[in-house]
Amino acid sequence: MAKPKAKGTPKRKASKPRKKPTSKKTTSKRKAPESGQSGPPIELSVSGLNAKEMKVFDVLNGAGAGVRVILTITEIAETCFKSQGKKRSNSWTRNSLRRLVQGGLVEKVGRGTYRVADVGRKKLARAA
């Protein structure tokens, strides 16, 4: 004996034949990124920095002493944005560094470590 179907169960339609998958080789119209997460270089001057970027730049520049220090994102965040929470201060620091790296004022030394680039020091000297 067959079980009776439950009421309201839809009848199954005949399935359409599946299409063969296309080849995995696809050509993308989008170009490969030029310089990683930071994106392509931009023209950026010291006078064009916002307040957060200027704080980060000053800390990396040794607080105006002209000493090129190598700092991690966490160290910069703790110095610049003490009053903010840990997540927010790290986020603000990362975003500021991203634009400073794009502009060539700061260079990434290693994973999560940054310092002022020679170009950044020269631009700062010209702005003063």
PyMOL commands that set and color helices and strands:
alter all, ss='L'
color gray80, all
select helices_A, chain A and resi 36-38+46-48+51-60+73-80+86-102+118-127
alter helices_A, ss='H'
color red, helices_A
select strands_A, chain A and resi 71-72+106-110+113-116
alter strands_A, ss='S'
color yellow, strands_A
deselect
rebuild
show_as cartoon
